[in-house]
């Protein structure tokens, strides 16, 4: 009996350790990339994310979810690819050939993600955060794919022209001609 | 009796062999595939344009970082977890827990809309520009770069959103520790210097406020 008592405490401690919550994973270090992009346009778009989970044959009942997301998309040009070969100066006149506009960032702010409606069958579980994030990741890919159709690049060309014209006027130029070299399109990935 | 048992074993072995060959040849699905849940695919829906804004930002640094963020809350009333808490000394087991691994993108640079006429001086081929100091233009935490490492219990979207906001604050703190804005300042100066050089200026002075 004494021997059993002797082992009770270590066994209890071992059980406590085994049942203790998982350790958080380690964080990775920051990696930095130098850029040189001039962002001139910000589009705010919204999308409804609609999904039904009724395709798995052995799960009885269905689940439906309706979420709304807002995305902020920034576009501009890569200023580093503008060199002296793309610029012609003649007194107070200047001509600049710029690379075509491209997407700079796509952000889905967490506070703009909302579950609008959810319907879960009696024998089913609620959508988990992992499942919701997987659906939102699909929406993110769709936004990235469809954003060009909103005319963002045309607007970015106009905005870039306006912003650079103002800057060049500050530098004293009077006749300013800015155009975009769309032959870059095949070389650069938008 | 022994002969019957032998026959059953032989037939079972043959059937198992045929099944494995059929699965290997992809004639029939494996048991694992049979019970794999179908992926949930979202429906196509239109993209609605809410706002168009003109900005003037020089993006000079993009940093990629990863933070771990977690939260714990008590199980709701009447749930199985709450019953465990009442009936067991292991109170920790009754808590609901979530751990997210968030890969964030920190974009820093200069807000050129604050560059006023008074900060630009020109004389022949000399130019002097005082740029506004660098700021965090965006800290991006998107669903595609967020991994749910652990999820116990039910977590609403609002609770997860609050947690992701904490991740954004943590990403900003880590960027501050790495003096990211100083690096962004240096890069903004370099980019502006190169652009002015391409414009034909040979004596260039670019500083930040």
Interface residues (C-beta under 8 A of the other chain):
Chain A: X16 X19 X20 X21 X22 X24 X25 X26 X27 X28 X29 X30 X31 X32 X33 X34 X35 X36 X37 X38 X39 X40 X41 X42 X43 X44 X45 X46 X47 X48 X49 X50 X51 X52 X53 X55 X56 X58 X59 X67 X70 X74 X76 X79 X80 X82 X83 X84 X86 X87 X89 X94 X104 X105 X106 X107 X108 X110 X111 X113 X114 X115 X126 X128 X129 X130 X131 X132 X133 X134 X135 X136 X137 X138 X139 X140 X141 X142 X143 X146 X147 X149 X150 X155 X159 X162 X163 X167 X170 X171 X172
Chain B: X35 X37 X38 X40 X41 X42 X43 X44 X45 X46 X47 X48 X49 X50 X51 X52 X53 X54 X55 X56 X57 X58 X59 X60 X61 X62 X63 X64 X65 X66 X67 X68 X70 X90 X92 X93 X97 X98 X99 X100 X101 X105 X107 X109 X112 X115 X117 X120 X122 X127 X137 X138 X140 X141 X142 X143 X144 X146 X148 X149 X150 X151 X154 X155 X156 X157 X160 X161 X164 X165 X168 X174 X175 X178 X180 X183 X187 X190 X191 X194 X195 X197 X198 X199 X200
